[in-house]
């Protein structure tokens, strides 16, 4: 147990050191970006994926994606999504997959009409290849990941190892943000999303991955801290990541993290006995005090502007007309496009250009649901129904999956404010499909039904 603890601390130190090294020598981010899949491939090949090493590798890639994009390490915007797809297929090759996963093959088939419609349109002013890759890499990544994880048996402790693998690069991201902008006070001038506190990258995506890191280290803090030293370490990481997430001034990732934590506490409470529920009073009090402390410190550091941001006010305290940073107009335009062509939609990747007639300017969608409706029509509706219903059907006989609701909530809220720009919502959705056991079963069971 001692060795495990020290190895955990050592990994945290290494990942903090990676942030320092990349900050000092930016080119190292490219090297880091190459090393991850190469080492991951070696691990999976060597182990033949006997213990779902594929999920550890892909979790790490997902956790590192924003850091790589922030520091110029990724080779293109879809680099991590394609890497995740590759490793999931590799995992299927070694470990097979459940026949039930074919429901997600049907989901992929539903995307084909929209693709054919786009190809047939052949508008010379539109880069068809780029439009398809940009809009379909996320759904394809989700479907392939879901096929692999569908009803795949796993111990809860192994699932936590996957979450930690995801969380380690988030530590790297957070340390890098501190190095990039050590003094939040000096750069906060308004209530808009802040690129300075987000490492010069998109605040929406940074807050999304930091919010995911909040959840990872919250679970480490309340479920896997077996000593005072571990409590202090995980508590510090939780506070540090939460604070840096809040001061990005991008609300989506933080609100999503809070939703995930609430769902986890709900399932933990519901699955606890009378004695266990008594301990929840302490957990609730500690969580509330930590949250209050972080929020108070954030408010002081931002001169109260963070409170105005979450109250949807500008720096002068005036109520803003829109609550979603202009996303309402895009969503309304996409709904109009759907109503204009509810059967086939406008074609995969074409809603951005077609919205010109409504918005008079091109703007990428931030909402995967309205994008699916506008671009895929009724086929998009059926696809969304598959994504919504399947996890809950599985959960009926999967009540020991304590992270189930949190995973679904992360996916649902994230695709509503950040679409599927990064691989995180696809991967976390897939984790909700795992068949999780808290205790080791008396008889050995197959990993896949």
Kinemage of the C-alpha trace (Angstrom):
@kinemage 1
@onewidth
@group {chain A} dominant
@subgroup {mainchain}
@vectorlist {calphas} color= white
{ca unk a 1} P 0.000 0.000 0.000
{ca unk a 2} L 2.892 2.290 0.832
{ca unk a 3} L 4.456 1.706 -2.582
{ca unk a 4} L 1.182 2.579 -4.294
{ca unk a 5} L 0.943 5.794 -2.309
{ca unk a 6} L 4.485 6.843 -3.154
{ca unk a 7} L 4.034 5.947 -6.810
{ca unk a 8} L 0.924 8.153 -6.914
{ca unk a 9} L 2.846 11.062 -5.405
{ca unk a 10} L 5.765 10.445 -7.745
{ca unk a 11} L 3.451 10.537 -10.773
{ca unk a 12} L 2.029 13.856 -9.595
{ca unk a 13} L 5.524 15.306 -9.276
{ca unk a 14} L 6.444 14.055 -12.751
{ca unk a 15} L 3.360 15.683 -14.263
{ca unk a 16} L 4.047 18.967 -12.538
{ca unk a 17} L 7.603 18.745 -13.911
{ca unk a 18} L 6.237 18.197 -17.446
{ca unk a 19} L 4.380 21.511 -17.195
{ca unk a 20} L 7.543 23.311 -16.068
{ca unk a 21} L 9.616 21.717 -18.846
{ca unk a 22} L 7.113 22.599 -21.591
{ca unk a 23} L 6.748 26.149 -20.256
{ca unk a 24} L 10.525 26.546 -20.414
{ca unk a 25} L 10.982 24.765 -23.768
{ca unk a 26} L 7.663 24.834 -25.715
{ca unk a 27} L 8.898 22.412 -28.398
{ca unk a 28} L 8.886 19.643 -25.785
{ca unk a 29} L 5.095 19.615 -26.113
{ca unk a 30} L 5.502 18.049 -29.578
{ca unk a 31} L 7.751 15.365 -28.088
{ca unk a 32} L 5.241 14.744 -25.302
{ca unk a 33} L 2.470 14.479 -27.893
{ca unk a 34} L 4.416 11.776 -29.763
{ca unk a 35} L 5.530 9.853 -26.682
{ca unk a 36} L 2.011 9.269 -25.317
{ca unk a 37} L 0.647 7.121 -28.199
{ca unk a 38} L 3.996 5.401 -28.754
{ca unk a 39} L 4.297 4.309 -25.116
{ca unk a 40} L 0.573 3.547 -25.063
{ca unk a 41} L 0.882 1.303 -28.110
{ca unk a 42} L 3.800 -0.552 -26.522
{ca unk a 43} L 1.851 -1.111 -23.281
{ca unk a 44} L -1.256 -2.426 -25.032
{ca unk a 45} L 0.772 -4.600 -27.413
{ca unk a 46} L 2.872 -6.018 -24.588
{ca unk a 47} L -0.091 -6.821 -22.309
{ca unk a 48} L -2.491 -7.832 -25.102
{ca unk a 49} L -4.979 -5.586 -23.298
{ca unk a 50} L -5.572 -8.211 -20.592
{ca unk a 51} L -6.571 -5.592 -18.005
{ca unk a 52} L -8.143 -2.997 -20.283
{ca unk a 53} L -4.902 -1.055 -20.625
{ca unk a 54} L -6.518 0.605 -23.629
{ca unk a 55} L -8.771 2.558 -21.287
{ca unk a 56} L -5.807 3.766 -19.244
{ca unk a 57} L -4.034 4.982 -22.388
{ca unk a 58} L -7.101 6.677 -23.858
{ca unk a 59} L -7.980 8.263 -20.517
{ca unk a 60} L -4.506 9.754 -20.378
{ca unk a 61} L -4.821 11.060 -23.930
{ca unk a 62} L -8.183 12.645 -23.126
{ca unk a 63} L -6.766 14.304 -20.013
{ca unk a 64} L -3.762 15.645 -21.964
{ca unk a 65} L -5.655 16.943 -25.009
{ca unk a 66} L -6.279 20.503 -23.850
{ca unk a 67} L -2.696 20.839 -22.596
{ca unk a 68} L -1.355 19.655 -25.958
{ca unk a 69} L -3.581 22.031 -27.893
{ca unk a 70} L -2.796 24.877 -25.508
{ca unk a 71} L 0.958 24.436 -25.952
{ca unk a 72} L 0.957 23.576 -29.677
{ca unk a 73} L 1.812 19.937 -29.121
{ca unk a 74} L -1.037 18.385 -31.080
{ca unk a 75} L -0.502 17.831 -34.790
{ca unk a 76} L -4.096 18.766 -35.663
{ca unk a 77} L -7.294 19.477 -33.758
{ca unk a 78} L -8.559 15.921 -34.154
{ca unk a 79} L -5.264 14.259 -33.146
{ca unk a 80} L -6.479 12.952 -29.782
{ca unk a 81} L -9.880 11.852 -31.091
{ca unk a 82} L -8.249 9.813 -33.858
{ca unk a 83} L -5.782 8.387 -31.349
{ca unk a 84} L -8.630 7.349 -29.051
{ca unk a 85} L -10.417 5.679 -31.987
{ca unk a 86} L -7.231 3.808 -32.914
{ca unk a 87} L -6.657 2.499 -29.389
{ca unk a 88} L -10.302 1.499 -28.924
{ca unk a 89} L -10.140 -0.531 -32.150
{ca unk a 90} L -6.879 -2.036 -30.930
{ca unk a 91} L -8.610 -2.973 -27.696
{ca unk a 92} L -11.423 -4.676 -29.588
{ca unk a 93} L -8.861 -6.647 -31.581
{ca unk a 94} L -7.335 -8.080 -28.406
{ca unk a 95} L -10.399 -8.258 -26.132
{ca unk a 96} L -13.405 -8.460 -28.459
{ca unk a 97} L -16.577 -6.515 -27.670
{ca unk a 98} L -20.170 -7.077 -26.647
{ca unk a 99} L -22.762 -7.855 -29.320
{ca unk a 100} L -24.921 -5.203 -27.649
{ca unk a 101} L -22.436 -2.635 -28.894
{ca unk a 102} L -23.918 -2.922 -32.381
{ca unk a 103} L -26.521 -0.355 -31.297
{ca unk a 104} L -23.739 2.202 -31.749
{ca unk a 105} L -22.971 0.814 -35.200
{ca unk a 106} L -26.569 1.711 -36.015
{ca unk a 107} L -25.874 5.193 -34.599
{ca unk a 108} L -23.002 5.529 -37.092
{ca unk a 109} L -25.243 4.344 -39.942
{ca unk a 110} L -27.692 7.133 -39.076
{ca unk a 111} L -24.944 9.663 -39.814
{ca unk a 112} L -24.450 8.416 -43.394
{ca unk a 113} L -27.403 10.232 -45.057
{ca unk a 114} L -26.081 13.556 -43.775
{ca unk a 115} L -22.608 12.726 -45.077
{ca unk a 116} L -23.946 11.786 -48.530
{ca unk a 117} L -26.008 14.967 -48.640
{ca unk a 118} L -22.889 17.033 -47.896
{ca unk a 119} L -20.782 15.265 -50.506
{ca unk a 120} L -23.536 15.707 -53.098
{ca unk a 121} L -23.776 19.426 -52.318
{ca unk a 122} L -20.147 19.921 -53.488
{ca unk a 123} L -20.159 23.673 -52.827
{ca unk a 124} L -16.733 24.969 -53.997
{ca unk a 125} L -16.734 27.614 -51.245
{ca unk a 126} L -16.809 24.913 -48.543
{ca unk a 127} L -13.947 22.600 -47.593
{ca unk a 128} L -16.045 19.430 -47.437
{ca unk a 129} L -13.287 17.268 -45.969
{ca unk a 130} L -12.569 19.744 -43.181
{ca unk a 131} L -16.266 20.235 -42.424
{ca unk a 132} L -16.871 16.478 -42.134
{ca unk a 133} L -13.812 15.814 -39.963
{ca unk a 134} L -14.575 18.740 -37.663
{ca unk a 135} L -18.208 17.792 -37.075
{ca unk a 136} L -18.089 13.990 -37.203
{ca unk a 137} L -14.844 13.135 -35.398
{ca unk a 138} L -16.592 13.587 -32.046
{ca unk a 139} L -19.637 11.368 -32.755
{ca unk a 140} L -17.429 8.690 -34.366
{ca unk a 141} L -15.052 8.766 -31.393
{ca unk a 142} L -18.044 8.364 -29.073
{ca unk a 143} L -19.505 5.449 -31.039
{ca unk a 144} L -16.223 3.492 -31.297
{ca unk a 145} L -15.470 4.098 -27.616
{ca unk a 146} L -18.986 3.022 -26.667
{ca unk a 147} L -18.717 -0.204 -28.666
{ca unk a 148} L -15.568 -1.088 -26.745
{ca unk a 149} L -16.907 -0.261 -23.257
{ca unk a 150} L -20.445 -1.604 -23.741
{ca unk a 151} L -21.119 -3.981 -20.787
{ca unk a 152} L -17.390 -4.532 -20.295
{ca unk a 153} L -16.839 -5.859 -16.774
{ca unk a 154} L -14.596 -3.920 -14.434
{ca unk a 155} L -13.915 -3.452 -10.723
{ca unk a 156} L -14.655 -0.046 -9.257
{ca unk a 157} L -11.028 0.260 -8.154
{ca unk a 158} L -9.894 -0.282 -11.753
{ca unk a 159} L -12.319 2.381 -12.932
{ca unk a 160} L -10.731 4.761 -10.428
{ca unk a 161} L -7.310 3.995 -11.892
{ca unk a 162} L -8.697 5.097 -15.257
{ca unk a 163} L -9.956 8.328 -13.687
{ca unk a 164} L -6.551 8.969 -12.128
{ca unk a 165} L -4.873 8.374 -15.502
{ca unk a 166} L -7.183 11.068 -16.865
{ca unk a 167} L -6.492 13.383 -13.932
{ca unk a 168} L -2.687 13.329 -14.041
{ca unk a 169} L -2.403 15.433 -17.255
{ca unk a 170} L -4.976 17.809 -15.761
{ca unk a 171} L -2.444 18.471 -13.003
{ca unk a 172} L 0.060 19.301 -15.760
{ca unk a 173} L -2.467 21.683 -17.328
{ca unk a 174} L -3.168 23.410 -14.022
{ca unk a 175} L 0.522 23.895 -13.170
{ca unk a 176} L 1.100 25.287 -16.669
{ca unk a 177} L -1.771 27.759 -16.199
{ca unk a 178} L -0.173 28.965 -12.973
{ca unk a 179} L 3.188 29.440 -14.705
{ca unk a 180} L 1.533 31.211 -17.661
{ca unk a 181} L -0.439 33.520 -15.373
{ca unk a 182} L 0.659 33.446 -11.715
{ca unk a 183} L -1.257 36.605 -10.771
{ca unk a 184} L -4.961 36.430 -11.607
{ca unk a 185} L -5.578 39.916 -10.194
{ca unk a 186} L -3.421 41.563 -12.825
{ca unk a 187} L -5.357 40.285 -15.858
{ca unk a 188} L -9.017 40.335 -14.763
{ca unk a 189} L -10.695 43.453 -16.153
{ca unk a 190} L -14.206 42.281 -17.008
{ca unk a 191} L -16.665 39.389 -16.743
{ca unk a 192} L -16.012 37.804 -20.131
{ca unk a 193} L -14.189 34.475 -20.505
{ca unk a 194} L -10.504 35.158 -19.940
{ca unk a 195} L -7.783 33.861 -22.282
{ca unk a 196} L -4.944 34.992 -20.010
{ca unk a 197} L -6.072 32.807 -17.121
{ca unk a 198} L -6.717 29.990 -19.635
{ca unk a 199} L -3.144 29.742 -20.886
{ca unk a 200} L -3.926 31.685 -24.062
{ca unk a 201} L -6.296 28.938 -25.192
{ca unk a 202} L -10.105 28.673 -25.374
{ca unk a 203} L -11.509 29.227 -21.847
{ca unk a 204} L -14.503 27.016 -22.619
{ca unk a 205} L -12.375 23.955 -23.305
{ca unk a 206} L -9.937 24.722 -20.484
{ca unk a 207} L -12.735 24.997 -17.928
{ca unk a 208} L -14.241 21.772 -19.288
{ca unk a 209} L -11.090 19.732 -18.655
{ca unk a 210} L -10.413 21.451 -15.326
{ca unk a 211} L -13.981 20.670 -14.284
{ca unk a 212} L -13.336 17.037 -15.112
{ca unk a 213} L -10.156 17.249 -13.028
{ca unk a 214} L -12.219 18.651 -10.141
{ca unk a 215} L -14.379 15.548 -10.205
{ca unk a 216} L -11.401 13.168 -10.425
{ca unk a 217} L -9.650 14.642 -7.407
{ca unk a 218} L -12.889 15.037 -5.477
{ca unk a 219} L -13.355 11.270 -5.785
{ca unk a 220} L -9.737 10.760 -4.747
{ca unk a 221} L -10.306 13.062 -1.785
{ca unk a 222} L -13.464 11.483 -0.348
{ca unk a 223} L -13.144 7.851 -1.481
{ca unk a 224} L -9.460 6.997 -1.828
{ca unk a 225} L -7.613 9.076 0.766
{ca unk a 226} L -6.650 6.509 3.383
{ca unk a 227} L -4.187 8.659 5.340
{ca unk a 228} L -3.896 12.254 6.531
{ca unk a 229} L -1.127 12.797 3.998
{ca unk a 230} L -3.360 11.587 1.144
{ca unk a 231} L -6.238 13.747 2.410
{ca unk a 232} L -4.038 16.850 2.414
{ca unk a 233} L -2.543 16.077 -0.998
{ca unk a 234} L -5.833 15.332 -2.762
{ca unk a 235} L -7.550 18.196 -0.944
{ca unk a 236} L -4.854 20.608 -2.172
{ca unk a 237} L -5.160 19.345 -5.765
{ca unk a 238} L -8.936 19.715 -5.630
{ca unk a 239} L -8.685 23.289 -4.335
{ca unk a 240} L -5.927 24.263 -6.792
{ca unk a 241} L -7.713 22.890 -9.867
{ca unk a 242} L -11.096 24.310 -8.809
{ca unk a 243} L -9.678 27.790 -8.290
{ca unk a 244} L -7.935 27.825 -11.664
{ca unk a 245} L -11.125 26.533 -13.282
{ca unk a 246} L -13.257 29.277 -11.747
{ca unk a 247} L -10.938 32.103 -12.820
{ca unk a 248} L -11.125 31.107 -16.484
{ca unk a 249} L -14.498 32.889 -16.223
{ca unk a 250} L -15.985 30.127 -18.373
{ca unk a 251} L -18.942 28.801 -16.426
{ca unk a 252} L -19.784 25.626 -18.348
{ca unk a 253} L -16.998 23.379 -17.075
{ca unk a 254} L -17.401 24.433 -13.441
{ca unk a 255} L -21.187 24.049 -13.395
{ca unk a 256} L -20.765 20.633 -15.030
{ca unk a 257} L -18.238 19.597 -12.364
{ca unk a 258} L -20.617 20.639 -9.595
{ca unk a 259} L -23.364 18.613 -11.265
{ca unk a 260} L -21.090 15.560 -11.434
{ca unk a 261} L -20.179 15.869 -7.760
{ca unk a 262} L -23.823 16.243 -6.721
{ca unk a 263} L -24.739 13.118 -8.725
{ca unk a 264} L -21.920 11.146 -7.123
{ca unk a 265} L -22.938 12.184 -3.612
{ca unk a 266} L -26.537 11.258 -4.406
{ca unk a 267} L -25.614 7.746 -5.555
{ca unk a 268} L -23.195 7.254 -2.662
{ca unk a 269} L -25.880 8.277 -0.181
{ca unk a 270} L -28.523 6.110 -1.821
{ca unk a 271} L -26.259 3.053 -1.825
{ca unk a 272} L -25.041 3.488 1.752
{ca unk a 273} L -26.399 1.768 4.846
{ca unk a 274} L -27.590 3.679 7.912
{ca unk a 275} L -24.075 3.865 9.375
{ca unk a 276} L -22.594 5.052 6.091
{ca unk a 277} L -25.246 7.734 5.692
{ca unk a 278} L -24.321 9.113 9.083
{ca unk a 279} L -20.808 9.821 7.792
{ca unk a 280} L -22.251 11.865 4.956
{ca unk a 281} L -22.919 14.742 7.297
{ca unk a 282} L -19.162 15.221 7.633
{ca unk a 283} L -18.640 14.862 3.862
{ca unk a 284} L -21.349 17.417 3.100
{ca unk a 285} L -19.948 19.878 5.643
{ca unk a 286} L -16.354 19.522 4.397
{ca unk a 287} L -17.449 19.829 0.762
{ca unk a 288} L -19.546 22.913 1.497
{ca unk a 289} L -16.765 24.589 3.488
{ca unk a 290} L -14.186 23.891 0.772
{ca unk a 291} L -16.511 25.233 -1.899
{ca unk a 292} L -17.259 28.371 0.132
{ca unk a 293} L -13.576 28.940 0.808
{ca unk a 294} L -12.563 28.561 -2.842
{ca unk a 295} L -15.362 30.819 -4.017
{ca unk a 296} L -14.519 33.506 -1.432
{ca unk a 297} L -10.837 33.478 -2.392
{ca unk a 298} L -11.747 33.602 -6.108
{ca unk a 299} L -14.025 36.558 -5.450
{ca unk a 300} L -11.254 38.417 -3.623
{ca unk a 301} L -8.733 37.704 -6.388
{ca unk a 302} L -11.138 38.929 -9.093
{ca unk a 303} L -12.424 41.922 -7.099
{ca unk a 304} L -15.935 40.463 -7.079
{ca unk a 305} L -16.129 40.153 -10.870
{ca unk a 306} L -16.529 36.367 -10.723
{ca unk a 307} L -19.780 36.810 -8.810
{ca unk a 308} L -21.057 39.133 -11.514
{ca unk a 309} L -20.017 36.622 -14.177
{ca unk a 310} L -22.105 33.849 -12.643
{ca unk a 311} L -24.974 36.308 -12.091
{ca unk a 312} L -24.785 37.086 -15.842
{ca unk a 313} L -23.802 40.719 -15.309
{ca unk a 314} L -21.131 42.883 -16.873
{ca unk a 315} L -18.324 44.593 -14.948
{ca unk a 316} L -20.649 47.494 -14.059
{ca unk a 317} L -23.266 45.141 -12.660
{ca unk a 318} L -25.720 45.490 -15.544
{ca unk a 319} L -27.733 42.430 -16.557
{ca unk a 320} L -26.600 40.942 -19.870
{ca unk a 321} L -29.235 40.345 -22.553
{ca unk a 322} L -28.096 36.795 -23.350
{ca unk a 323} L -27.205 34.174 -20.758
{ca unk a 324} L -25.127 31.862 -22.950
{ca unk a 325} L -22.590 34.196 -24.539
{ca unk a 326} L -24.404 34.456 -27.892
{ca unk a 327} L -25.034 30.712 -28.150
{ca unk a 328} L -28.798 31.250 -28.044
{ca unk a 329} L -28.753 32.852 -31.504
{ca unk a 330} L -26.794 29.946 -32.967
{ca unk a 331} L -29.149 27.411 -31.357
{ca unk a 332} L -32.213 29.284 -32.631
{ca unk a 333} L -30.747 29.367 -36.139
{ca unk a 334} L -30.028 25.627 -36.030
{ca unk a 335} L -33.575 24.873 -34.893
{ca unk a 336} L -34.878 26.972 -37.814
{ca unk a 337} L -32.661 24.997 -40.197
{ca unk a 338} L -34.120 21.782 -38.798
{ca unk a 339} L -37.684 23.019 -39.241
{ca unk a 340} L -36.863 24.009 -42.828
{ca unk a 341} L -35.620 20.482 -43.616
{ca unk a 342} L -36.661 18.068 -40.820
{ca unk a 343} L -36.125 14.845 -42.812
{ca unk a 344} L -32.524 14.945 -44.066
{ca unk a 345} L -31.260 18.155 -42.476
{ca unk a 346} L -28.872 20.507 -44.257
{ca unk a 347} L -26.021 17.972 -44.393
{ca unk a 348} L -23.174 17.057 -42.050
{ca unk a 349} L -20.913 20.039 -41.430
{ca unk a 350} L -23.008 22.486 -43.484
{ca unk a 351} L -24.987 24.222 -40.747
{ca unk a 352} L -22.144 26.707 -40.134
{ca unk a 353} L -22.399 28.120 -43.669
{ca unk a 354} L -26.188 27.776 -43.862
{ca unk a 355} L -26.632 29.853 -40.703
{ca unk a 356} L -25.314 32.871 -42.620
{ca unk a 357} L -28.820 33.723 -43.790
{ca unk a 358} L -29.984 33.983 -40.182
{ca unk a 359} L -26.913 35.361 -38.369
{ca unk a 360} L -25.143 37.228 -41.219
{ca unk a 361} L -21.840 35.726 -40.015
{ca unk a 362} L -20.260 32.284 -39.727
{ca unk a 363} L -20.148 30.799 -36.237
{ca unk a 364} L -19.336 27.255 -35.182
{ca unk a 365} L -21.975 25.429 -33.180
{ca unk a 366} L -21.481 25.028 -29.439
{ca unk a 367} L -24.439 22.705 -29.013
{ca unk a 368} L -24.202 19.139 -30.310
{ca unk a 369} L -27.932 18.500 -29.909
{ca unk a 370} L -29.149 21.358 -32.109
{ca unk a 371} L -26.295 20.656 -34.552
{ca unk a 372} L -27.422 17.033 -34.914
{ca unk a 373} L -30.980 18.212 -35.554
{ca unk a 374} L -30.054 20.838 -38.151
{ca unk a 375} L -27.498 18.710 -40.022
{ca unk a 376} L -29.054 15.229 -39.812
{ca unk a 377} L -32.775 15.906 -39.449
{ca unk a 378} L -34.895 12.984 -38.274
{ca unk a 379} L -31.836 10.696 -38.443
{ca unk a 380} L -30.208 12.997 -35.896
{ca unk a 381} L -33.214 12.612 -33.600
{ca unk a 382} L -32.965 8.822 -33.733
{ca unk a 383} L -29.224 9.039 -33.103
{ca unk a 384} L -29.724 11.231 -30.053
{ca unk a 385} L -32.393 8.887 -28.699
{ca unk a 386} L -29.896 6.004 -28.895
{ca unk a 387} L -27.340 8.053 -26.974
{ca unk a 388} L -29.850 9.140 -24.316
{ca unk a 389} L -31.665 5.873 -23.696
{ca unk a 390} L -28.948 3.195 -23.921
{ca unk a 391} L -26.955 4.124 -20.764
{ca unk a 392} L -30.087 4.175 -18.601
{ca unk a 393} L -31.249 0.807 -19.917
{ca unk a 394} L -27.878 -0.665 -18.968
{ca unk a 395} L -27.927 0.999 -15.555
{ca unk a 396} L -31.000 -0.995 -14.508
{ca unk a 397} L -28.713 -3.993 -13.912
{ca unk a 398} L -25.572 -1.963 -13.210
{ca unk a 399} L -26.344 -0.226 -9.910
{ca unk a 400} L -22.794 -0.547 -8.553
{ca unk a 401} L -21.530 1.902 -11.168
{ca unk a 402} L -21.279 4.850 -8.788
{ca unk a 403} L -19.954 7.186 -11.492
{ca unk a 404} L -22.762 6.401 -13.942
{ca unk a 405} L -24.874 9.517 -13.386
{ca unk a 406} L -21.805 11.745 -13.182
{ca unk a 407} L -20.539 10.446 -16.543
{ca unk a 408} L -23.880 10.965 -18.265
{ca unk a 409} L -24.269 14.445 -16.761
{ca unk a 410} L -20.771 15.425 -17.918
{ca unk a 411} L -21.524 14.288 -21.458
{ca unk a 412} L -24.949 15.933 -21.595
{ca unk a 413} L -23.942 19.296 -20.134
{ca unk a 414} L -20.657 19.484 -22.047
{ca unk a 415} L -22.208 18.866 -25.481
{ca unk a 416} L -24.660 21.665 -24.668
{ca unk a 417} L -22.017 24.333 -24.098
{ca unk a 418} L -18.858 23.059 -25.845
{ca unk a 419} L -20.213 20.595 -28.433
{ca unk a 420} L -17.619 17.844 -29.035
{ca unk a 421} L -14.562 19.976 -29.772
{ca unk a 422} L -12.474 17.750 -27.504
{ca unk a 423} L -12.557 13.987 -26.918
{ca unk a 424} L -13.587 14.206 -23.246
{ca unk a 425} L -17.412 14.024 -23.643
{ca unk a 426} L -17.127 11.034 -26.017
{ca unk a 427} L -14.797 9.141 -23.689
{ca unk a 428} L -16.648 9.923 -20.457
{ca unk a 429} L -19.939 8.916 -22.070
{ca unk a 430} L -18.380 5.558 -22.945
{ca unk a 431} L -17.356 5.035 -19.305
{ca unk a 432} L -21.036 5.154 -18.313
{ca unk a 433} L -21.553 1.906 -20.263
{ca unk a 434} L -19.071 -0.154 -18.242
{ca unk a 435} L -20.397 -2.961 -16.053
{ca unk a 436} L -18.875 -2.073 -12.694
{ca unk a 437} L -18.522 -4.224 -9.572
{ca unk a 438} L -17.476 -2.691 -6.270
{ca unk a 439} L -16.365 -6.018 -4.801
{ca unk a 440} L -14.536 -8.875 -6.461
{ca unk a 441} L -17.127 -11.479 -7.522
{ca unk a 442} L -16.787 -14.949 -6.045
{ca unk a 443} L -16.662 -16.547 -9.481
{ca unk a 444} L -14.646 -15.299 -12.392
{ca unk a 445} L -16.722 -13.542 -15.016
{ca unk a 446} L -16.046 -12.772 -18.656
{ca unk a 447} L -15.116 -9.173 -19.379
{ca unk a 448} L -17.712 -8.952 -22.109
{ca unk a 449} L -21.134 -10.587 -22.323
